[in-house]
Amino acid sequence: GRSSARHLSRRGHLCQRHRKLPGSSLRRILDCLPTEHRVRDSAARPPPFNPSRAFVSRPRLHSAMTELEYDLVTLGAGSGGVRASRFASQLYSAKVAVVELPFGFVSSDDAGGAGGTCVIRGCVPKKLLVYGSQFSTEFTDAAGFGWSGHQGAAHNWEAMIESKAAEVQRLNGLYGDILSSAGVTSFEGRGVLVDAHTVKVTARDGTETVLKTKNVLVAVGAYARKLPLEGADLCITSDEALALPSLPDGPIVIIGAGYIACEFAGIFCGCGKEVHLVLRGDTVLRGFDGECRAAVQENLEKRGVKVHTGATPMRIARGGTHGLVMCYKTGAGSGAQEVALNAGLVMMATGRKPRTQRLGLQEAGVDMDADGTVKVDEFSRTSAPGVWAIGDATNRIALTPVALMEGMAFARSAFGGELTRPDYNFVPSAVFCQPPLASVGYTEEAAATELSGDVDVYVSKFRPMRNTLSGRDEKTVMKMLVLRGSGRVVGVHMVGPDAPEIMQGIAIAIKAGATKAHFDATVGIHPSAAEEFTTMRSKARTVPCAGTAKL
């Protein structure tokens, strides 16, 4: 799960038995990591991994400069690219080819893989690690329910990463199979636009294939970027964090305050590490609802994460008691101070950037922003006729389900004879911190500046039933924003256990235009946290809105 918090706050925005492939998943991971993050015992490593097994739907390699013709060539086999290509082929009988880089756990200009960021180095592996890290609190809470013997249980990070890697490999192969079964031809290599209707694919062995096409879809996604600091090369990003073969002996410092930073703070802390979260502002998750942001930060601190606010990162250097020292500055002028944190690992969770470099886009007439974002119109068309773009490369709302929506809209626009706009209103989202945050619609802050009229705010904070016996000092926060006059619910937010599961159902109601009266007339499920949304009767406050938007 990736998000553009500003847009989210404004619009609401084969089962088979688990098995291991030949060779070691950890070996593949190690080859992707900087030397300082590798396991020391090289003698214990198994034989090298054979990369030809990673992309199950193997492309046919053609002789040098073979020319083939298609209705659509898609650059990128991530969630959006696969959905768009499959729909174009199956629903509209288009002849489709997809170009994707060879598989790699850590992305680069030469490594990618079918499934893209979400499957290989994003939503899916992140959620698996969240699950794994939650057991430490489960064991602690179990004591209040009469269980004993689980406290202090040891965690094997290497075993978890091995299992995660095997599942990612399975999904990578499944995505290749999905394309093949849909009649889509897969080419493994780097695709570059020669012009708006020609793509040259260079395979790993140097073989080149020229694809002539009526349409090109750019769905190459984005990559994790680092701050331009001294010592940035000593840091890892979320890519490497999801593939670490072992955890360091010392503390882990995370630079950033967004959803990736908060999620990994919970993962590392839950797995027993001392974690420092370093952010420039006062509160995490800028762009989300303020009341919920405060609750997330409070929960992070209660679970042991050391949050450093008002901190400007300065540099990272080798040294200290655990191998690395991360320095940041607080204050300004004569009151400025420099603080040094000893760390075994420093992670930058400081945003993502479209992976649009060296694709020949500008040469083909595609307009882009300075950061590489592909400019598109409301139908995902670029400035070059016949070239379209979806997903993170366009930097609209960077979420996997949004890329899927854009892919389906593109297929209908390009091949279904009906120009279709993706609908970005009331897109739900979640942050898998612990406990998680979930949201749909306007935040209180966005409503006050963008909507016309007054908004009634309903807030409920309570101790979850489970915590009454576990003794855990955490409260659930639920919040609802209602537009006066029409009574329409324009925003719902929650921090607490199962928030994402609850919010998905509520998002359907909000999308359908549900009013507060609809919620009030709904019979709740008891006992559950979700029923609280049907019993909110006392408003906390009324917010006067200074905007012009009317719903």
Rosetta blueprint (number, residue, H / E / L):
1 G L
2 R L
3 S L
4 S L
5 A H
6 R H
7 H H
8 L H
9 S H
10 R H
11 R H
12 G L
13 H L
14 L L
15 C L
16 Q L
17 R L
18 H L
19 R L
20 K L
21 L L
22 P L
23 G L
24 S L
25 S H
26 L H
27 R H
28 R H
29 I H
30 L H
31 D H
32 C H
33 L L
34 P L
35 T H
36 E H
37 H H
38 R L
39 V L
40 R L
41 D L
42 S H
43 A H
44 A H
45 R L
46 P L
47 P L
48 P L
49 F L
50 N L
51 P H
52 S H
53 R H
54 A L
55 F L
56 V L
57 S L
58 R L
59 P L
60 R L
61 L L
62 H L
63 S L
64 A L
65 M L
66 T E
67 E E
68 L E
69 E E
70 Y E
71 D E
72 L E
73 V E
74 T E
75 L E
76 G L
77 A L
78 G E
79 S H
80 G H
81 G H
82 V H
83 R H
84 A H
85 S H
86 R H
87 F H
88 A H
89 S H
90 Q H
91 L H
92 Y H
93 S L
94 A L
95 K L
96 V E
97 A E
98 V E
99 V E
100 E E
101 L L
102 P L
103 F E
104 G L
105 F L
106 V L
107 S L
108 S E
109 D L
110 D L
111 A E
112 G E
113 G L
114 A L
115 G E
116 G H
117 T H
118 C H
119 V H
120 I H
121 R H
122 G L
123 C H
124 V H
125 P H
126 K H
127 K H
128 L H
129 L H
130 V H
131 Y H
132 G H
133 S H
134 Q H
135 F H
136 S H
137 T H
138 E H
139 F H
140 T H
141 D H
142 A H
143 A H
144 G H
145 F H
146 G L
147 W L
148 S L
149 G L
150 H L
151 Q L
152 G L
153 A L
154 A L
155 H L
156 N L
157 W H
158 E H
159 A H
160 M H
161 I H
162 E H
163 S H
164 K H
165 A H
166 A H
167 E H
168 V H
169 Q H
170 R H
171 L H
172 N H
173 G H
174 L H
175 Y H
176 G H
177 D H
178 I H
179 L H
180 S H
181 S H
182 A L
183 G L
184 V L
185 T E
186 S E
187 F E
188 E E
189 G L
190 R E
191 G E
192 V E
193 L E
194 V E
195 D E
196 A L
197 H L
198 T E
199 V E
200 K E
201 V E
202 T E
203 A L
204 R L
205 D L
206 G L
207 T L
208 E E
209 T E
210 V E
211 L E
212 K E
213 T E
214 K E
215 N E
216 V E
217 L E
218 V E
219 A L
220 V L
221 G L
222 A E
223 Y E
224 A E
225 R L
226 K L
227 L L
228 P L
229 L L
230 E E
231 G L
232 A H
233 D H
234 L H
235 C L
236 I E
237 T L
238 S H
239 D H
240 E H
241 A H
242 L L
243 A L
244 L L
245 P L
246 S L
247 L L
248 P L
249 D L
250 G L
251 P L
252 I E
253 V E
254 I E
255 I E
256 G L
257 A L
258 G L
259 Y H
260 I H
261 A H
262 C H
263 E H
264 F H
265 A H
266 G H
267 I H
268 F H
269 C H
270 G H
271 C L
272 G L
273 K L
274 E L
275 V E
276 H E
277 L E
278 V E
279 L L
280 R L
281 G L
282 D L
283 T L
284 V L
285 L L
286 R L
287 G L
288 F L
289 D L
290 G H
291 E H
292 C H
293 R H
294 A H
295 A H
296 V H
297 Q H
298 E H
299 N H
300 L H
301 E H
302 K H
303 R L
304 G L
305 V L
306 K E
307 V E
308 H E
309 T L
310 G L
311 A E
312 T E
313 P E
314 M E
315 R E
316 I E
317 A E
318 R E
319 G E
320 G L
321 T L
322 H L
323 G E
324 L E
325 V E
326 M E
327 C E
328 Y E
329 K E
330 T E
331 G L
332 A L
333 G H
334 S H
335 G H
336 A L
337 Q E
338 E E
339 V E
340 A E
341 L E
342 N E
343 A E
344 G L
345 L E
346 V E
347 M E
348 M E
349 A L
350 T L
351 G L
352 R E
353 K E
354 P E
355 R L
356 T L
357 Q L
358 R L
359 L L
360 G L
361 L L
362 Q L
363 E L
364 A L
365 G L
366 V L
367 D L
368 M E
369 D L
370 A L
371 D L
372 G L
373 T L
374 V E
375 K L
376 V L
377 D L
378 E L
379 F L
380 S L
381 R E
382 T L
383 S L
384 A L
385 P L
386 G L
387 V E
388 W E
389 A E
390 I L
391 G H
392 D H
393 A H
394 T H
395 N L
396 R L
397 I L
398 A L
399 L L
400 T H
401 P H
402 V H
403 A H
404 L H
405 M H
406 E H
407 G H
408 M H
409 A H
410 F H
411 A H
412 R H
413 S H
414 A H
415 F H
416 G L
417 G L
418 E L
419 L L
420 T L
421 R L
422 P L
423 D L
424 Y L
425 N L
426 F L
427 V L
428 P L
429 S E
430 A E
431 V E
432 F L
433 C L
434 Q L
435 P L
436 P L
437 L E
438 A E
439 S E
440 V E
441 G E
442 Y L
443 T L
444 E H
445 E H
446 A H
447 A H
448 A H
449 T H
450 E H
451 L E
452 S E
453 G E
454 D E
455 V E
456 D E
457 V E
458 Y E
459 V E
460 S E
461 K E
462 F E
463 R L
464 P L
465 M H
466 R H
467 N H
468 T H
469 L H
470 S H
471 G L
472 R L
473 D L
474 E L
475 K L
476 T E
477 V E
478 M E
479 K E
480 M E
481 L E
482 V E
483 L E
484 R L
485 G L
486 S L
487 G L
488 R E
489 V E
490 V E
491 G E
492 V E
493 H E
494 M E
495 V E
496 G L
497 P L
498 D L
499 A H
500 P H
501 E H
502 I H
503 M H
504 Q H
505 G H
506 I H
507 A H
508 I H
509 A H
510 I H
511 K H
512 A L
513 G L
514 A L
515 T E
516 K H
517 A H
518 H H
519 F H
520 D H
521 A L
522 T L
523 V L
524 G L
525 I L
526 H L
527 P L
528 S L
529 A L
530 A H
531 E H
532 E H
533 F H
534 T H
535 T L
536 M L
537 R L
538 S L
539 K L
540 A L
541 R E
542 T E
543 V E
544 P E
545 C E
546 A E
547 G L
548 T L
549 A E
550 K L
551 L L
